Amino acid sequence: MIYFAIGVAFLYQLFKVLEFENWNLFGIWNLEFGILNPLLSAILASAFFLAIVLVSRGKWMGVGDIKLAFFIGLFLGWPNILVTLFLAFFIGAIIGVGLIATGKKTLKSEVPFGPFLVVGTFIALFWGQSIINWYLNFFNGL
């Protein structure tokens, strides 16, 4: 199953490069990237989660998060993978604090991180570049 997903992600990126090199779909997705961008994004994202797994000895994150981050990196590329990771950790922190505050979870409870990665992916897919532009303009104005 994992090889199938790798193949689909690779073919998706290859299709973008070969067929729609300079095509802008609805003004949202700019498809001017080669295959190296998403591949490096996938490797860096999965390496980030691998480092967390190794440091925590599997207590903070699981191997599934490494695999999911790899495919999200292949799908979104750079710099949207950064937006996804930031949003996933931010939304996860808000939900986690809310669950602890309501007494539904404790500090020792486990909360799956995958759903937060998926939510961050969808937000970055549609509004990633706008978020990056807002962030850069915010700090340029200071």
Secondary structure, DSSP 8 states (H G I E B T S, - for coil): -HHHHHHHHHHHHHHHHHH-TT-EETTTEE----SHHHHHHHHHHHHHHHHHHHHHTTSS--HHHHHHHHHHHHHH-TTHHHHHHHHHHHHHHHHHHHHHHTTSS-TT----SHHHHHHHHHHHHHHHHHHHHHHHHHHH--
